[in-house]
C-alpha cells in the first residue's frame, strides 16, 4: 500500500512569505503529526491532528499552524517565514492516537532566503 | 532539557559484528519506545518498537532491550551489514491522550566498515 506522501519535496521561499505543505497519510491512518528537523535541534514535534482536530502541540510559535481534512489529509502552514524556519518538515501517520509505529513521509525541504 | 538522549553521535562497527546503539530517557511517563533509521534527505523508517511492559523485542536481525529501572534502552543489530549504515533515532512516547507526540533523541550515525 502507498506510504505517507508529502508535497512538495523541495521549496525555496523568501523571508516574510508564507508557505503551505501537504501530507497524505497511509490509507486507513487517522492520526497525522508534523515534525521539524534541523541540524542543531534534531527532530522536534510540531503538532498532531486526529479526526480533523488538533490534539497536541509542540513548543513552536503561532506562526506554525495546520489543519486536517475529513479524508485525513493534512496541511501545515508557516506564516511570516524567518531564516531559522529552514528545515526538513516531516509528516508521520499512524492508525490511532497512541503514537505506536508512526510512519514518516520523505519530508519537504524548506529553504528560506 | 533533553528527555531522550543518545550520547554517541557516531559509531563504527565492522561488517558481520554486532552493533549496539544506546538511548537514555528521563521522563518516567514514557511507556512506548521506537527506533527509526534515517538516510540523508529521506524520512525516518520505522525499525522496531517496545512497550514498557516488555524488556525485549526481537525482529529478525534487530533486538531492542528495555531497562526501565535504569531508564535505558538499546538496539542490537546482528550481524551488521553495509546497508545498515545510517542515522538511528531513538524515540519515546507517553501513550494515551495528552501525549506530546514522539520525543526523539538526536541520533547516532552508524557506520558499517567492510
Contacts between the chains, C-beta under 8 A, distances in Angstrom:
chain1	res1	chain2	res2	distance
A	4	B	43	7.3
A	6	B	43	7.8
A	33	B	101	5.3
A	33	B	102	7.4
A	35	B	101	7.4
A	35	B	102	7.7
A	35	B	104	7.9
A	42	B	89	8.0
A	42	B	104	5.8
A	42	B	105	7.3
A	42	B	106	4.3
A	42	B	107	6.6
A	43	B	44	7.5
A	43	B	89	6.6
A	43	B	91	7.9
A	43	B	102	7.8
A	43	B	104	4.0
A	44	B	104	7.7
A	45	B	100	6.1
A	45	B	101	3.3
A	45	B	102	6.4
A	45	B	103	7.1
A	46	B	101	7.9
A	47	B	101	7.7
A	48	B	101	5.5
A	55	B	97	7.7
A	56	B	98	7.3
A	56	B	99	6.4
A	56	B	100	5.6
A	56	B	101	5.8
A	58	B	100	6.6
A	58	B	101	6.3
A	88	B	41	8.0
A	90	B	43	5.3
A	90	B	44	7.3
A	92	B	43	7.9
A	92	B	102	7.7
A	97	B	97	7.1
A	97	B	99	7.5
A	98	B	32	7.5
A	98	B	93	7.7
A	98	B	95	4.6
A	98	B	96	6.7
A	98	B	99	7.6
A	99	B	32	6.7
A	99	B	93	4.0
A	99	B	95	6.4
A	99	B	99	5.5
A	99	B	101	6.8
A	99	B	102	5.8
A	100	B	32	6.2
A	100	B	49	6.7
A	100	B	93	7.7
A	100	B	95	7.2
A	101	B	34	7.0
A	101	B	46	5.7
A	101	B	49	5.9
A	102	B	34	7.6
A	102	B	46	7.2
A	102	B	102	6.3
A	103	B	46	5.9
A	104	B	36	7.5
A	104	B	43	3.5
A	104	B	44	4.8
A	104	B	45	7.3
A	104	B	46	7.7
A	105	B	43	5.1
A	106	B	41	7.8
A	106	B	42	5.4
A	106	B	43	4.8
A	107	B	41	7.8
A	107	B	42	7.3
A	107	B	43	5.1
A	109	B	41	7.3
